Amino acid sequence: MRQRLFTPGPTQIPESVVVAMSGPMIHHRGPEFKALFDEVTAGLKYVFQTQGEVLILTSSGSGGMEAAVVNLLSPGDKVLTIEAGKFGERWGELCRAYGIEPVTLKVNWGEAPDPGEVRKLLQKHADLAAVFFTHSETSTGVASDVREIAGMVREHTNAITVIDGITSVGVLPLYMDEWHIDVCVSGSQKGVMVPPGLAFVALGDRAWPRVEKSKLPRYYFDFLKARKSAGEKSTAWTPAITLLVGLQDSLRMMRKLGLEFYWNKYERLAAATREGMKALGLELFAKVPSNALTSVKVPPGIDGGALTKTLRDKYGVTVAGGQSQLKGKIFRVAHMGYYDHMDMVALMAAVEMTLADLGWKFEMGKGVATVQQKYAGLLAEEAARNAL
């Protein structure tokens, strides 16, 4: 049976990326790599929508998050972390690991941060050095309004805005420079459709003075070393060369089709999938859903572990279960990555068969039909708009 991957990282990757990565190894200090590095860096600036520098680190996205903390802060700094899920909480955990106790805004899982609550904290703590939060919360499937929050940070404080864009860069509309985002972290296994192993950290002009005066310890994750090497079209340490070759191919594809193509595609896939889930009588978990993924409540009387296991073992479809307090309570399916509407039709068919096996009562085929109808309708609407 063919296996289909629908986890919100790693995601499915294009065949051309796989082929590109199977080529001969090149040396990371030679002219071929310099040309590769130069092209990839320019492509990443396009994806982040920034004129600032984008650093490439050989690590997971969490490594990029840790690198942001240690390069931007000093002992005694006051920071705010907005925590609306497991990965929002990671910002707080990283700060505490380096001796910085953050001011924390706790948000109920499944909900987006309330701008009013954020504003109150910013007004109360105008001496903040940085504000850390998540654009697309992978653990809950919620999207936050980073544009509004970044604007409030700039209005009420001199803090820099640092966002986790790991499941939003290349997936959701994001204009780093225009929206006054100072630092944005992402990773290779999400929107740019490459295997795990690369982290990207984009930094605007306001971030670099913080880097230059930061006093927290670091060695491998040193932005000043990375920037110096990037100026020479290279990396400070041995990079994941094969992943960068794959990234080159993926970024070429993204630039050819355009970011709006991907933003619109993921929006259609997400909307169609959500309507299909609701047609089966299932309830969505996220109050403000991200188009990167859909989080669905496990229906009453169904074992969440059995649901994901049956999907994987019997029907060849791997989705993600809930994390932490949501374990066994939700399942999560990705839309970002190398997917099209037929993937979502296959996903819905597998969900229907699994639910039937586990005893959930619904009209067989209704979810599949709804996905097709919703997607076709959205595609027609887009075509009509483009024809105007």
Secondary structure, 3 states (H helix, E strand, C coil): CCCEECCCCCCCCCHHHHHHHCCCCCCCCCHHHHHHHHHHHHHHHHHHCCCCEEEEEECCHHHHHHHHHHHHCCCCCCEEEEECCHHHHHHHHHHHHCCCCCEEEECCCCCCCCHHHHHHHHHHCCCCCEEEEECEECCCCEECCHHHHHHHHHHHCCCEEEEECCCCCCCCCCCCCCCCCCEEEEECCCCCCCCCCEEEEEECCCCHHHHHHCCCCCCCCCHHHHHHHHCCCCCCCCCCHHHHHHHHHHHHHHHHHCHHHHHHHHHHHHHHHHHHHHHCCCCECCCCECCCEEEEECCCCCCHHHHHHHHHHHHCEECEECCHHHCCCEEEEECCCCCCHHHHHHHHHHHHHHHHHCCCCCCCCHHHHHHHHHHHHHHHHHHHHHHC
